[in-house]
Structure formats: structure tokens, C-alpha cells
């Protein structure tokens, strides 16, 4: 197998982080559907309640983007994302974590270079991943839990938002076909 160039590793990491930014929108759309009093519902036994699952997915995005930016991930680096109290899973707390996730993604993308993408990141729990692998982990975790949230919404009687919206303006397709 050919070794990736630093440029391609950086480009793939950037693409994954940008894809993660976009993939957050349907998750937030799901949050917007659910009244506050239903965020604590647990439609499937042994799973997190809906609000906590949304918060967890957003927290994973924040912590993986932060790990890439810092080049390391110690437990203290993500203490603000590992809250377990009465605020966990509330709309206010979820919005706070969303803000952290979006900020971390923007900061990481703004400073991303080939070294950040290729360098190994040591995690306090024993993992060692490159920046590219970490970006993939964050995206996979978000998409996995976003799918669970979509299923939970159906079980709760809601119609979930489109995961892959086709919101291209009609005239854009026309323009493309006339060029």
C-alpha cells in the first residue's frame, strides 16, 4: 500500500472535519423537534436518554477536534465535556456542548496543517491515533449516534429531520445542465 503524502493526509483530515461540521446539523434539527420535558426519555432500555445521547455525540466531536488541535488528549483536556450532573442532557447543556464542538472544529480547521494531520495523538486511556484517524473517529461517533437519535425520534412519535438533505436550489441544477 502506498504511503499517504503529508498534503493528502492534511486534505483528508480537513475534508473529514468539514464533513463533521455538516453532519451536526441534522442532530441539532432533531434536538429542535423535541420539547424539553421529553429530552430525558429513554425509548430503548440500556441506552442513554435522548438528550444525553445528543450531548454525547456533540461532545465526541468537540473532544476529537480538540485532540487534533492540541496534539494530545489527557483527561483534563476534556473535563468540561465529561460532566455528569443534573445539567447533563438538558437543552441548555446540549447547546453549550454544541457551541464548544463548533468552536473546536473551527479552531482546528483554521490551524490545521500536515503535521497536525499526520502526528500521533496520545490519549490518556491508552490509544494512539493520528490526527486523520482522530478526525475519522469523531465523524464516525457523530454519525453512529445521529442514527440512534433518528431511531429514537421515530419511537417517540416524531418525524426526524432529513440526514442527507437535498437542498440545492432548483436553478443551480438548471445552470449546471446549460453549461
C-alpha positions in Angstrom: 0.0 0.0 0.0 1.3 3.5 -0.8 2.1 5.8 2.0 -0.1 9.0 2.1 1.7 12.2 1.4 1.6 14.9 4.0 -0.6 17.0 1.7 -3.1 14.2 1.1 -3.2 13.4 4.8 -4.0 17.1 5.6 -6.6 17.3 2.8 -8.4 14.1 4.0 -8.3 15.4 7.6 -9.8 18.7 6.5 -12.5 17.0 4.5 -13.4 14.8 7.4 -13.6 17.7 9.8 -15.7 19.8 7.3 -18.0 16.8 6.8 -18.4 16.5 10.6 -19.5 20.2 10.7 -22.2 19.5 8.2 -23.3 16.2 9.8 -24.0 18.0 13.1 -26.9 20.0 11.5 -29.5 17.1 11.4 -28.6 16.3 15.0 -29.4 19.8 16.1 -32.5 19.7 13.9 -33.5 16.6 16.0 -33.0 18.5 19.2 -35.2 21.3 17.9 -38.1 18.9 17.4 -38.2 17.6 21.0 -39.8 19.5 23.9 -37.6 20.0 27.0 -39.7 17.6 29.1 -39.0 14.7 26.6 -35.2 15.0 26.4 -34.9 12.7 29.4 -36.9 9.9 27.7 -35.1 6.6 27.2 -37.0 4.9 24.4 -34.7 1.9 24.4 -33.6 0.3 27.7 -29.9 0.2 28.4 -29.3 3.2 26.1 -28.7 6.8 27.1 -31.8 9.1 27.2 -32.3 11.2 24.1 -30.8 14.4 25.4 -27.7 12.7 26.9 -27.2 10.9 23.6 -27.2 14.1 21.6 -24.9 15.7 24.1 -22.5 12.7 24.0 -22.3 12.8 20.2 -21.6 16.5 20.2 -19.0 16.0 23.0 -17.2 13.4 20.9 -16.9 15.9 18.1 -15.6 18.5 20.4 -13.1 16.2 22.1 -11.7 14.8 18.9 -11.3 18.2 17.2 -9.6 19.5 20.4 -7.3 16.5 20.5 -6.2 17.2 16.9 -5.6 20.9 17.7 -3.7 20.1 20.9 -1.8 17.1 19.6 -2.7 15.2 22.8 -5.7 14.2 24.8 -5.4 14.0 28.6 -8.4 13.6 30.8 -8.0 17.2 32.0 -8.1 18.4 28.4 -11.8 17.3 28.1 -13.0 17.7 31.7 -15.5 20.4 30.5 -17.1 17.7 28.2 -17.3 15.0 30.8 -20.0 16.5 33.0 -22.3 14.1 34.8 -24.8 16.1 36.9 -28.3 17.4 36.7 -27.5 19.6 33.7 -26.4 16.7 31.6 -28.8 16.1 28.7 -30.7 19.4 29.2 -31.3 21.7 26.2 -29.1 24.4 27.8 -26.2 22.0 28.3 -26.6 20.4 24.9 -26.4 23.9 23.3 -23.3 24.7 25.3 -21.6 21.5 24.1 -22.7 22.3 20.5 -21.0 25.6 20.9 -17.8 24.0 22.1 -17.9 21.4 19.3 -18.4 24.1 16.6 -15.7 26.3 18.1 -13.3 23.4 18.4 -13.9 22.4 14.8 -13.4 25.9 13.5 -10.2 26.4 15.5 -8.8 23.1 14.4 -9.7 23.7 10.8 -8.1 27.2 10.9 -4.8 25.9 12.2 -4.8 22.5 10.5 -1.5 21.6 8.8 0.1 18.4 7.6 1.9 17.8 10.9 -1.4 18.0 12.9 -3.0 15.6 10.5 -0.1 13.1 10.5 1.2 13.3 14.0 0.3 10.7 16.6 -2.0 11.8 19.4 -1.6 10.0 22.8 -4.9 9.5 24.7 -4.8 9.2 28.5 -6.7 5.8 28.2 -4.0 4.2 26.1 -5.0 4.9 22.5 -2.6 6.4 20.0 -4.2 7.8 16.8 -3.0 10.2 14.1 -4.9 13.4 13.5 -6.6 11.9 10.4 -7.7 8.8 12.4 -9.0 11.0 15.2 -11.0 13.1 12.7 -12.5 9.9 11.4 -13.3 8.7 14.9 -15.1 11.9 15.7 -17.1 11.7 12.4 -18.0 8.0 13.0 -19.1 8.6 16.5 -21.3 11.5 15.5 -22.9 9.6 12.6 -23.4 6.5 14.7 -25.2 8.4 17.5 -27.1 10.6 15.0 -28.6 7.4 13.6 -29.6 6.2 17.1 -31.2 9.6 17.7 -33.1 9.3 14.4 -34.5 5.9 15.5 -35.3 7.2 19.0 -37.3 10.1 17.4 -39.4 7.6 15.4 -40.0 5.5 18.6 -41.1 8.7 20.3 -43.6 9.6 17.5 -41.5 12.3 15.8 -40.6 12.5 12.1 -36.8 13.0 12.2 -35.2 15.7 10.0 -33.5 14.6 6.8 -30.0 13.3 7.4 -28.9 14.0 3.8 -31.0 16.9 2.7 -31.1 17.7 -1.0 -31.3 21.5 -0.6 -29.6 22.5 -3.8 -31.6 25.3 -5.4 -33.5 24.2 -8.5 -31.9 26.9 -10.6 -28.4 25.5 -9.7 -29.2 22.2 -11.4 -30.6 24.2 -14.4 -27.4 26.2 -14.6 -25.2 23.1 -14.5 -27.2 21.5 -17.3 -26.9 24.5 -19.6 -23.1 24.9 -19.2 
